[in-house]
Amino acid sequence: MKDHVRHGQRARAAGQWTEAHAAYEAAFEAADPESTTERERAEIAGELGLCEVALGKYRD
């Protein structure tokens, strides 16, 4: 999971929103509630949301 997060951070910093979205989505899916905190999962979800906004993937 942490590798996905690092990859997402690098991609987002480079303005590669599609790649960042994919990395954060993979991190979110890999975030096991038994081995991660609620805060960690919320931070990943927030980063994923930022990518979705940048890509115009608005949710109702």
All heavy atoms as TSV, in Angstrom:
chain	resi	resn	atom	element	x	y	z
A	1	MET	N	N	0.820	-1.185	0.000
A	1	MET	CA	C	0.000	0.000	0.000
A	1	MET	C	C	0.871	1.259	0.000
A	1	MET	O	O	0.612	2.182	-0.752
A	1	MET	CB	C	-0.939	-0.011	1.206
A	1	MET	CG	C	-1.758	1.240	1.290
A	1	MET	SD	S	-2.423	1.664	2.905
A	1	MET	CE	C	-0.992	2.089	3.814
A	2	LYS	N	N	1.911	1.279	0.824
A	2	LYS	CA	C	2.743	2.481	0.929
A	2	LYS	C	C	3.482	2.771	-0.369
A	2	LYS	O	O	3.710	3.933	-0.702
A	2	LYS	CB	C	3.704	2.343	2.098
A	2	LYS	CG	C	2.966	2.340	3.416
A	2	LYS	CD	C	3.888	2.337	4.591
A	2	LYS	CE	C	3.075	2.131	5.834
A	2	LYS	NZ	N	3.174	3.143	6.809
A	3	ASP	N	N	3.819	1.722	-1.125
A	3	ASP	CA	C	4.453	1.938	-2.431
A	3	ASP	C	C	3.492	2.645	-3.376
A	3	ASP	O	O	3.900	3.532	-4.131
A	3	ASP	CB	C	4.905	0.617	-3.047
A	3	ASP	CG	C	6.096	0.011	-2.334
A	3	ASP	OD1	O	6.861	0.773	-1.686
A	3	ASP	OD2	O	6.266	-1.215	-2.418
A	4	HIS	N	N	2.227	2.258	-3.330
A	4	HIS	CA	C	1.217	2.906	-4.174
A	4	HIS	C	C	1.072	4.382	-3.793
A	4	HIS	O	O	0.952	5.238	-4.666
A	4	HIS	CB	C	-0.142	2.213	-4.044
A	4	HIS	CG	C	-0.183	0.829	-4.579
A	4	HIS	ND1	N	0.095	0.515	-5.887
A	4	HIS	CD2	C	-0.474	-0.344	-3.971
A	4	HIS	CE1	C	-0.033	-0.784	-6.063
A	4	HIS	NE2	N	-0.369	-1.326	-4.912
A	5	VAL	N	N	1.089	4.658	-2.500
A	5	VAL	CA	C	0.954	6.036	-2.037
A	5	VAL	C	C	2.143	6.865	-2.516
A	5	VAL	O	O	1.971	7.976	-3.038
A	5	VAL	CB	C	0.820	6.106	-0.497
A	5	VAL	CG1	C	0.907	7.550	-0.005
A	5	VAL	CG2	C	-0.483	5.467	-0.045
A	6	ARG	N	N	3.354	6.337	-2.365
A	6	ARG	CA	C	4.540	7.065	-2.827
A	6	ARG	C	C	4.483	7.309	-4.331
A	6	ARG	O	O	4.818	8.395	-4.805
A	6	ARG	CB	C	5.812	6.304	-2.446
A	6	ARG	CG	C	6.200	6.479	-0.988
A	6	ARG	CD	C	7.597	5.952	-0.723
A	6	ARG	NE	N	7.677	4.509	-0.810
A	6	ARG	CZ	C	7.426	3.665	0.184
A	6	ARG	NH1	N	7.081	4.138	1.365
A	6	ARG	NH2	N	7.530	2.365	0.022
A	7	HIS	N	N	4.053	6.303	-5.060
A	7	HIS	CA	C	3.920	6.441	-6.511
A	7	HIS	C	C	2.890	7.528	-6.844
A	7	HIS	O	O	3.107	8.357	-7.732
A	7	HIS	CB	C	3.521	5.102	-7.131
A	7	HIS	CG	C	3.409	5.130	-8.614
A	7	HIS	ND1	N	4.499	5.118	-9.442
A	7	HIS	CD2	C	2.324	5.207	-9.415
A	7	HIS	CE1	C	4.089	5.170	-10.690
A	7	HIS	NE2	N	2.765	5.227	-10.707
A	8	GLY	N	N	1.781	7.529	-6.127
A	8	GLY	CA	C	0.755	8.546	-6.330
A	8	GLY	C	C	1.264	9.945	-6.032
A	8	GLY	O	O	0.968	10.888	-6.759
A	9	GLN	N	N	2.046	10.070	-4.976
A	9	GLN	CA	C	2.598	11.372	-4.614
A	9	GLN	C	C	3.528	11.896	-5.709
A	9	GLN	O	O	3.476	13.066	-6.073
A	9	GLN	CB	C	3.351	11.281	-3.283
A	9	GLN	CG	C	2.452	11.074	-2.092
A	9	GLN	CD	C	3.216	10.723	-0.827
A	9	GLN	OE1	O	4.336	10.203	-0.871
A	9	GLN	NE2	N	2.594	10.968	0.311
A	10	ARG	N	N	4.386	11.024	-6.216
A	10	ARG	CA	C	5.307	11.435	-7.287
A	10	ARG	C	C	4.539	11.828	-8.550
A	10	ARG	O	O	4.846	12.831	-9.186
A	10	ARG	CB	C	6.305	10.320	-7.603
A	10	ARG	CG	C	7.389	10.151	-6.553
A	10	ARG	CD	C	8.504	9.241	-7.030
A	10	ARG	NE	N	8.046	7.920	-7.427
A	10	ARG	CZ	C	7.928	6.870	-6.625
A	10	ARG	NH1	N	8.261	6.975	-5.352
A	10	ARG	NH2	N	7.512	5.710	-7.079
A	11	ALA	N	N	3.547	11.023	-8.904
A	11	ALA	CA	C	2.774	11.301	-10.111
A	11	ALA	C	C	2.000	12.606	-9.972
A	11	ALA	O	O	1.957	13.418	-10.905
A	11	ALA	CB	C	1.826	10.141	-10.406
A	12	ARG	N	N	1.404	12.821	-8.811
A	12	ARG	CA	C	0.637	14.061	-8.594
A	12	ARG	C	C	1.556	15.269	-8.655
A	12	ARG	O	O	1.226	16.285	-9.263
A	12	ARG	CB	C	-0.092	14.014	-7.255
A	12	ARG	CG	C	-0.993	15.213	-7.028
A	12	ARG	CD	C	-1.881	15.037	-5.821
A	12	ARG	NE	N	-1.167	14.750	-4.613
A	12	ARG	CZ	C	-0.808	15.676	-3.717
A	12	ARG	NH1	N	-1.078	16.940	-3.920
A	12	ARG	NH2	N	-0.169	15.336	-2.623
A	13	ALA	N	N	2.731	15.166	-8.057
A	13	ALA	CA	C	3.686	16.271	-8.081
A	13	ALA	C	C	4.131	16.602	-9.506
A	13	ALA	O	O	4.426	17.752	-9.818
A	13	ALA	CB	C	4.895	15.935	-7.216
A	14	ALA	N	N	4.141	15.580	-10.350
A	14	ALA	CA	C	4.536	15.769	-11.750
A	14	ALA	C	C	3.359	16.175	-12.631
A	14	ALA	O	O	3.520	16.357	-13.837
A	14	ALA	CB	C	5.170	14.488	-12.282
A	15	GLY	N	N	2.171	16.289	-12.043
A	15	GLY	CA	C	0.992	16.667	-12.807
A	15	GLY	C	C	0.415	15.531	-13.627
A	15	GLY	O	O	-0.390	15.762	-14.521
A	16	GLN	N	N	0.785	14.308	-13.309
A	16	GLN	CA	C	0.285	13.129	-14.018
A	16	GLN	C	C	-0.921	12.581	-13.257
A	16	GLN	O	O	-0.849	11.593	-12.543
A	16	GLN	CB	C	1.389	12.076	-14.137
A	16	GLN	CG	C	2.585	12.589	-14.912
A	16	GLN	CD	C	3.780	11.663	-14.828
A	16	GLN	OE1	O	3.923	10.912	-13.871
A	16	GLN	NE2	N	4.632	11.718	-15.831
A	17	TRP	N	N	-2.048	13.247	-13.445
A	17	TRP	CA	C	-3.233	12.976	-12.645
A	17	TRP	C	C	-3.817	11.589	-12.881
A	17	TRP	O	O	-4.280	10.948	-11.940
A	17	TRP	CB	C	-4.282	14.051	-12.889
A	17	TRP	CG	C	-3.837	15.366	-12.348
A	17	TRP	CD1	C	-3.345	16.426	-13.055
A	17	TRP	CD2	C	-3.786	15.758	-10.969
A	17	TRP	NE1	N	-3.009	17.450	-12.204
A	17	TRP	CE2	C	-3.272	17.064	-10.920
A	17	TRP	CE3	C	-4.129	15.127	-9.778
A	17	TRP	CZ2	C	-3.091	17.757	-9.726
A	17	TRP	CZ3	C	-3.961	15.809	-8.594
A	17	TRP	CH2	C	-3.445	17.105	-8.573
A	18	THR	N	N	-3.792	11.106	-14.102
A	18	THR	CA	C	-4.340	9.780	-14.389
A	18	THR	C	C	-3.520	8.707	-13.684
A	18	THR	O	O	-4.074	7.787	-13.070
A	18	THR	CB	C	-4.373	9.516	-15.906
A	18	THR	OG1	O	-5.166	10.540	-16.521
A	18	THR	CG2	C	-4.970	8.160	-16.225
A	19	GLU	N	N	-2.213	8.844	-13.742
A	19	GLU	CA	C	-1.330	7.889	-13.076
A	19	GLU	C	C	-1.472	7.980	-11.553
A	19	GLU	O	O	-1.495	6.969	-10.858
A	19	GLU	CB	C	0.116	8.161	-13.491
A	19	GLU	CG	C	1.082	7.099	-13.050
A	19	GLU	CD	C	2.476	7.305	-13.615
A	19	GLU	OE1	O	2.607	7.883	-14.707
A	19	GLU	OE2	O	3.422	6.869	-12.946
A	20	ALA	N	N	-1.582	9.210	-11.053
A	20	ALA	CA	C	-1.763	9.403	-9.613
A	20	ALA	C	C	-3.082	8.780	-9.159
A	20	ALA	O	O	-3.132	8.113	-8.115
A	20	ALA	CB	C	-1.728	10.884	-9.273
A	21	HIS	N	N	-4.136	8.973	-9.935
A	21	HIS	CA	C	-5.440	8.405	-9.597
A	21	HIS	C	C	-5.351	6.888	-9.502
A	21	HIS	O	O	-5.849	6.281	-8.547
A	21	HIS	CB	C	-6.478	8.826	-10.635
A	21	HIS	CG	C	-7.853	8.310	-10.359
A	21	HIS	ND1	N	-8.306	7.119	-10.844
A	21	HIS	CD2	C	-8.863	8.837	-9.615
A	21	HIS	CE1	C	-9.540	6.923	-10.425
A	21	HIS	NE2	N	-9.910	7.950	-9.683
A	22	ALA	N	N	-4.708	6.276	-10.476
A	22	ALA	CA	C	-4.578	4.813	-10.479
A	22	ALA	C	C	-3.788	4.330	-9.260
A	22	ALA	O	O	-4.148	3.329	-8.628
A	22	ALA	CB	C	-3.902	4.346	-11.763
A	23	ALA	N	N	-2.738	5.047	-8.907
A	23	ALA	CA	C	-1.919	4.650	-7.760
A	23	ALA	C	C	-2.687	4.795	-6.452
A	23	ALA	O	O	-2.655	3.897	-5.594
A	23	ALA	CB	C	-0.642	5.479	-7.724
A	24	TYR	N	N	-3.382	5.910	-6.281
A	24	TYR	CA	C	-4.162	6.100	-5.053
A	24	TYR	C	C	-5.337	5.134	-4.977
A	24	TYR	O	O	-5.685	4.662	-3.885
A	24	TYR	CB	C	-4.646	7.547	-4.925
A	24	TYR	CG	C	-3.566	8.502	-4.518
A	24	TYR	CD1	C	-3.243	9.601	-5.302
A	24	TYR	CD2	C	-2.850	8.322	-3.341
A	24	TYR	CE1	C	-2.247	10.489	-4.923
A	24	TYR	CE2	C	-1.851	9.195	-2.954
A	24	TYR	CZ	C	-1.552	10.276	-3.751
A	24	TYR	OH	O	-0.570	11.154	-3.370
A	25	GLU	N	N	-5.930	4.820	-6.113
A	25	GLU	CA	C	-7.016	3.847	-6.119
A	25	GLU	C	C	-6.495	2.476	-5.691
A	25	GLU	O	O	-7.133	1.781	-4.890
A	25	GLU	CB	C	-7.642	3.780	-7.505
A	25	GLU	CG	C	-8.933	3.007	-7.559
A	25	GLU	CD	C	-9.645	3.217	-8.883
A	25	GLU	OE1	O	-9.007	3.127	-9.945
A	25	GLU	OE2	O	-10.859	3.452	-8.827
A	26	ALA	N	N	-5.323	2.097	-6.188
A	26	ALA	CA	C	-4.715	0.821	-5.792
A	26	ALA	C	C	-4.370	0.835	-4.309
A	26	ALA	O	O	-4.563	-0.166	-3.607
A	26	ALA	CB	C	-3.464	0.549	-6.631
A	27	ALA	N	N	-3.885	1.968	-3.814
A	27	ALA	CA	C	-3.563	2.081	-2.389
A	27	ALA	C	C	-4.817	1.959	-1.541
A	27	ALA	O	O	-4.817	1.284	-0.499
A	27	ALA	CB	C	-2.871	3.412	-2.115
A	28	PHE	N	N	-5.896	2.593	-1.975
A	28	PHE	CA	C	-7.154	2.544	-1.229
A	28	PHE	C	C	-7.690	1.120	-1.163
A	28	PHE	O	O	-8.139	0.657	-0.116
A	28	PHE	CB	C	-8.178	3.479	-1.862
A	28	PHE	CG	C	-9.416	3.656	-1.046
A	28	PHE	CD1	C	-9.403	4.435	0.094
A	28	PHE	CD2	C	-10.603	3.050	-1.413
A	28	PHE	CE1	C	-10.548	4.599	0.863
A	28	PHE	CE2	C	-11.750	3.201	-0.663
A	28	PHE	CZ	C	-11.721	3.981	0.482
A	29	GLU	N	N	-7.611	0.413	-2.286
A	29	GLU	CA	C	-8.080	-0.971	-2.325
A	29	GLU	C	C	-7.196	-1.887	-1.478
A	29	GLU	O	O	-7.681	-2.865	-0.907
A	29	GLU	CB	C	-8.136	-1.468	-3.763
A	29	GLU	CG	C	-9.239	-0.802	-4.568
A	29	GLU	CD	C	-9.213	-1.150	-6.043
A	29	GLU	OE1	O	-8.383	-1.989	-6.461
A	29	GLU	OE2	O	-10.025	-0.574	-6.789
A	30	ALA	N	N	-5.905	-1.557	-1.386
A	30	ALA	CA	C	-4.970	-2.386	-0.622
A	30	ALA	C	C	-4.966	-2.063	0.870
A	30	ALA	O	O	-4.382	-2.795	1.662
A	30	ALA	CB	C	-3.560	-2.216	-1.183
A	31	ALA	N	N	-5.605	-0.974	1.255
A	31	ALA	CA	C	-5.610	-0.545	2.651
A	31	ALA	C	C	-6.497	-1.468	3.483
A	31	ALA	O	O	-7.710	-1.350	3.478
A	31	ALA	CB	C	-6.089	0.897	2.762
A	32	ASP	N	N	-5.866	-2.361	4.173
A	32	ASP	CA	C	-6.564	-3.326	5.022
A	32	ASP	C	C	-6.930	-2.664	6.349
A	32	ASP	O	O	-6.044	-2.144	7.037
A	32	ASP	CB	C	-5.656	-4.529	5.260
A	32	ASP	CG	C	-6.274	-5.594	6.130
A	32	ASP	OD1	O	-7.508	-5.585	6.320
A	32	ASP	OD2	O	-5.526	-6.447	6.631
A	33	PRO	N	N	-8.199	-2.655	6.717
A	33	PRO	CA	C	-8.603	-2.022	7.971
A	33	PRO	C	C	-7.905	-2.588	9.216
A	33	PRO	O	O	-7.807	-1.907	10.230
A	33	PRO	CB	C	-10.106	-2.280	8.047
A	33	PRO	CG	C	-10.521	-2.493	6.636
A	33	PRO	CD	C	-9.344	-3.144	5.962
A	34	GLU	N	N	-7.402	-3.795	9.123
A	34	GLU	CA	C	-6.723	-4.390	10.273
A	34	GLU	C	C	-5.274	-3.932	10.406
A	34	GLU	O	O	-4.706	-4.008	11.487
A	34	GLU	CB	C	-6.799	-5.913	10.197
A	34	GLU	CG	C	-8.217	-6.430	10.365
A	34	GLU	CD	C	-8.297	-7.943	10.368
A	34	GLU	OE1	O	-7.261	-8.598	10.582
A	34	GLU	OE2	O	-9.390	-8.466	10.157
A	35	SER	N	N	-4.663	-3.481	9.294
A	35	SER	CA	C	-3.259	-3.090	9.361
A	35	SER	C	C	-3.036	-1.602	9.091
A	35	SER	O	O	-1.898	-1.145	9.093
A	35	SER	CB	C	-2.437	-3.912	8.371
A	35	SER	OG	O	-2.871	-3.674	7.045
A	36	THR	N	N	-4.098	-0.842	8.850
A	36	THR	CA	C	-3.984	0.608	8.657
A	36	THR	C	C	-4.955	1.310	9.584
A	36	THR	O	O	-5.944	0.743	10.018
A	36	THR	CB	C	-4.302	1.014	7.197
A	36	THR	OG1	O	-5.639	0.612	6.883
A	36	THR	CG2	C	-3.334	0.396	6.208
A	37	THR	N	N	-4.641	2.562	9.854
A	37	THR	CA	C	-5.526	3.343	10.718
A	37	THR	C	C	-6.611	4.005	9.876
A	37	THR	O	O	-6.498	4.128	8.665
A	37	THR	CB	C	-4.742	4.438	11.459
A	37	THR	OG1	O	-4.249	5.380	10.507
A	37	THR	CG2	C	-3.595	3.858	12.274
A	38	GLU	N	N	-7.637	4.435	10.554
A	38	GLU	CA	C	-8.720	5.154	9.877
A	38	GLU	C	C	-8.174	6.439	9.243
A	38	GLU	O	O	-8.577	6.820	8.150
A	38	GLU	CB	C	-9.827	5.479	10.877
A	38	GLU	CG	C	-11.051	6.094	10.250
A	38	GLU	CD	C	-12.177	6.274	11.245
A	38	GLU	OE1	O	-12.304	5.465	12.173
A	38	GLU	OE2	O	-12.926	7.253	11.073
A	39	ARG	N	N	-7.257	7.073	9.929
A	39	ARG	CA	C	-6.651	8.307	9.414
A	39	ARG	C	C	-5.885	8.033	8.112
A	39	ARG	O	O	-5.991	8.806	7.158
A	39	ARG	CB	C	-5.715	8.907	10.450
A	39	ARG	CG	C	-5.057	10.176	9.979
A	39	ARG	CD	C	-4.057	10.703	10.995
A	39	ARG	NE	N	-3.353	11.822	10.449
A	39	ARG	CZ	C	-3.426	13.056	10.911
A	39	ARG	NH1	N	-4.179	13.313	11.952
A	39	ARG	NH2	N	-2.747	14.011	10.341
A	40	GLU	N	N	-5.122	6.948	8.056
A	40	GLU	CA	C	-4.385	6.606	6.836
A	40	GLU	C	C	-5.341	6.381	5.672
A	40	GLU	O	O	-5.107	6.877	4.561
A	40	GLU	CB	C	-3.521	5.363	7.053
A	40	GLU	CG	C	-2.322	5.584	7.940
A	40	GLU	CD	C	-1.601	4.299	8.294
A	40	GLU	OE1	O	-2.278	3.289	8.600
A	40	GLU	OE2	O	-0.366	4.303	8.258
A	41	ARG	N	N	-6.407	5.641	5.929
A	41	ARG	CA	C	-7.391	5.382	4.876
A	41	ARG	C	C	-8.085	6.665	4.436
A	41	ARG	O	O	-8.334	6.874	3.252
A	41	ARG	CB	C	-8.398	4.327	5.337
A	41	ARG	CG	C	-7.768	2.942	5.515
A	41	ARG	CD	C	-8.778	1.858	5.798
A	41	ARG	NE	N	-9.644	2.109	6.944
A	41	ARG	CZ	C	-9.318	1.874	8.217
A	41	ARG	NH1	N	-8.139	1.380	8.517
A	41	ARG	NH2	N	-10.172	2.122	9.188
A	42	ALA	N	N	-8.350	7.562	5.385
A	42	ALA	CA	C	-8.991	8.843	5.053
A	42	ALA	C	C	-8.053	9.716	4.217
A	42	ALA	O	O	-8.505	10.392	3.281
A	42	ALA	CB	C	-9.394	9.576	6.328
A	43	GLU	N	N	-6.771	9.708	4.524
A	43	GLU	CA	C	-5.807	10.489	3.748
A	43	GLU	C	C	-5.718	9.974	2.315
A	43	GLU	O	O	-5.657	10.766	1.372
A	43	GLU	CB	C	-4.439	10.468	4.418
A	43	GLU	CG	C	-4.390	11.315	5.672
A	43	GLU	CD	C	-3.063	11.243	6.399
A	43	GLU	OE1	O	-2.132	10.552	5.924
A	43	GLU	OE2	O	-2.940	11.882	7.448
A	44	ILE	N	N	-5.725	8.669	2.154
A	44	ILE	CA	C	-5.694	8.093	0.806
A	44	ILE	C	C	-6.970	8.465	0.057
A	44	ILE	O	O	-6.923	8.858	-1.111
A	44	ILE	CB	C	-5.520	6.561	0.863
A	44	ILE	CG1	C	-4.155	6.207	1.435
A	44	ILE	CG2	C	-5.696	5.941	-0.518
A	44	ILE	CD1	C	-3.991	4.737	1.791
A	45	ALA	N	N	-8.097	8.371	0.730
A	45	ALA	CA	C	-9.373	8.729	0.097
A	45	ALA	C	C	-9.378	10.204	-0.306
A	45	ALA	O	O	-9.877	10.559	-1.378
A	45	ALA	CB	C	-10.541	8.434	1.044
A	46	GLY	N	N	-8.805	11.057	0.525
A	46	GLY	CA	C	-8.721	12.474	0.203
A	46	GLY	C	C	-7.858	12.731	-1.020
A	46	GLY	O	O	-8.217	13.524	-1.894
A	47	GLU	N	N	-6.720	12.059	-1.087
A	47	GLU	CA	C	-5.843	12.204	-2.253
A	47	GLU	C	C	-6.534	11.687	-3.513
A	47	GLU	O	O	-6.426	12.287	-4.584
A	47	GLU	CB	C	-4.524	11.458	-2.032
A	47	GLU	CG	C	-3.650	12.042	-0.953
A	47	GLU	CD	C	-3.102	13.418	-1.284
A	47	GLU	OE1	O	-3.070	13.807	-2.469
A	47	GLU	OE2	O	-2.698	14.117	-0.343
A	48	LEU	N	N	-7.239	10.591	-3.367
A	48	LEU	CA	C	-7.991	10.041	-4.495
A	48	LEU	C	C	-9.045	11.048	-4.956
A	48	LEU	O	O	-9.222	11.273	-6.150
A	48	LEU	CB	C	-8.631	8.712	-4.091
A	48	LEU	CG	C	-9.379	7.936	-5.158
A	48	LEU	CD1	C	-8.483	7.622	-6.340
A	48	LEU	CD2	C	-9.922	6.637	-4.555
A	49	GLY	N	N	-9.708	11.675	-4.018
A	49	GLY	CA	C	-10.701	12.692	-4.350
A	49	GLY	C	C	-10.101	13.887	-5.076
A	49	GLY	O	O	-10.684	14.404	-6.028
A	50	LEU	N	N	-8.919	14.329	-4.646
A	50	LEU	CA	C	-8.253	15.438	-5.326
A	50	LEU	C	C	-7.942	15.080	-6.771
A	50	LEU	O	O	-8.110	15.904	-7.680
A	50	LEU	CB	C	-6.957	15.810	-4.596
A	50	LEU	CG	C	-7.103	16.484	-3.251
A	50	LEU	CD1	C	-5.724	16.648	-2.595
A	50	LEU	CD2	C	-7.774	17.838	-3.408
A	51	CYS	N	N	-7.499	13.861	-6.989
A	51	CYS	CA	C	-7.214	13.408	-8.354
A	51	CYS	C	C	-8.488	13.380	-9.184
A	51	CYS	O	O	-8.484	13.799	-10.356
A	51	CYS	CB	C	-6.587	12.012	-8.340
A	51	CYS	SG	S	-4.924	11.951	-7.641
A	52	GLU	N	N	-9.576	12.916	-8.591
A	52	GLU	CA	C	-10.840	12.846	-9.319
A	52	GLU	C	C	-11.326	14.235	-9.710
A	52	GLU	O	O	-11.823	14.439	-10.825
A	52	GLU	CB	C	-11.888	12.101	-8.492
A	52	GLU	CG	C	-11.573	10.618	-8.389
A	52	GLU	CD	C	-12.521	9.857	-7.485
A	52	GLU	OE1	O	-13.352	10.478	-6.796
A	52	GLU	OE2	O	-12.407	8.622	-7.456
A	53	VAL	N	N	-11.165	15.203	-8.836
A	53	VAL	CA	C	-11.564	16.573	-9.160
A	53	VAL	C	C	-10.692	17.109	-10.296
A	53	VAL	O	O	-11.194	17.714	-11.244
A	53	VAL	CB	C	-11.477	17.487	-7.914
A	53	VAL	CG1	C	-11.601	18.952	-8.293
A	53	VAL	CG2	C	-12.548	17.115	-6.910
A	54	ALA	N	N	-9.391	16.879	-10.210
A	54	ALA	CA	C	-8.477	17.352	-11.256
A	54	ALA	C	C	-8.800	16.725	-12.608
A	54	ALA	O	O	-8.606	17.356	-13.650
A	54	ALA	CB	C	-7.029	17.053	-10.865
A	55	LEU	N	N	-9.299	15.492	-12.586
A	55	LEU	CA	C	-9.640	14.789	-13.823
A	55	LEU	C	C	-11.073	15.043	-14.281
A	55	LEU	O	O	-11.510	14.527	-15.301
A	55	LEU	CB	C	-9.410	13.284	-13.639
A	55	LEU	CG	C	-7.953	12.853	-13.477
A	55	LEU	CD1	C	-7.873	11.394	-13.046
A	55	LEU	CD2	C	-7.178	13.078	-14.770
A	56	GLY	N	N	-11.831	15.818	-13.491
A	56	GLY	CA	C	-13.225	16.117	-13.846
A	56	GLY	C	C	-14.164	14.950	-13.572
A	56	GLY	O	O	-15.247	14.880	-14.139
A	57	LYS	N	N	-13.774	14.059	-12.671
A	57	LYS	CA	C	-14.627	12.914	-12.310
A	57	LYS	C	C	-15.451	13.283	-11.076
A	57	LYS	O	O	-15.199	12.802	-9.981
A	57	LYS	CB	C	-13.752	11.685	-12.003
A	57	LYS	CG	C	-13.008	11.171	-13.191
A	57	LYS	CD	C	-12.238	9.916	-12.826
A	57	LYS	CE	C	-11.570	9.330	-14.054
A	57	LYS	NZ	N	-10.968	8.040	-13.762
A	58	TYR	N	N	-16.414	14.146	-11.290
A	58	TYR	CA	C	-17.241	14.612	-10.182
A	58	TYR	C	C	-18.275	13.571	-9.820
A	58	TYR	O	O	-18.847	12.919	-10.657
A	58	TYR	CB	C	-17.936	15.920	-10.556
A	58	TYR	CG	C	-16.977	16.982	-11.008
A	58	TYR	CD1	C	-16.951	17.399	-12.338
A	58	TYR	CD2	C	-16.064	17.539	-10.116
A	58	TYR	CE1	C	-16.050	18.379	-12.744
A	58	TYR	CE2	C	-15.162	18.513	-10.525
A	58	TYR	CZ	C	-15.161	18.924	-11.838
A	58	TYR	OH	O	-14.283	19.881	-12.242
A	59	ARG	N	N	-18.504	13.442	-8.529
A	59	ARG	CA	C	-19.519	12.506	-8.027
A	59	ARG	C	C	-20.713	13.302	-7.542
A	59	ARG	O	O	-20.591	14.413	-7.076
A	59	ARG	CB	C	-18.954	11.684	-6.872
A	59	ARG	CG	C	-17.827	10.805	-7.321
A	59	ARG	CD	C	-17.297	10.011	-6.162
A	59	ARG	NE	N	-16.119	9.275	-6.579
A	59	ARG	CZ	C	-15.866	8.048	-6.179
A	59	ARG	NH1	N	-16.673	7.430	-5.342
A	59	ARG	NH2	N	-14.789	7.431	-6.592
A	60	ASP	N	N	-21.881	12.710	-7.645
A	60	ASP	CA	C	-23.096	13.375	-7.163
A	60	ASP	C	C	-23.141	13.369	-5.659
A	60	ASP	O	O	-22.671	12.549	-4.998
A	60	ASP	CB	C	-24.337	12.681	-7.721
A	60	ASP	CG	C	-24.465	12.893	-9.223
A	60	ASP	OD1	O	-23.930	13.882	-9.734
A	60	ASP	OD2	O	-25.104	12.061	-9.861
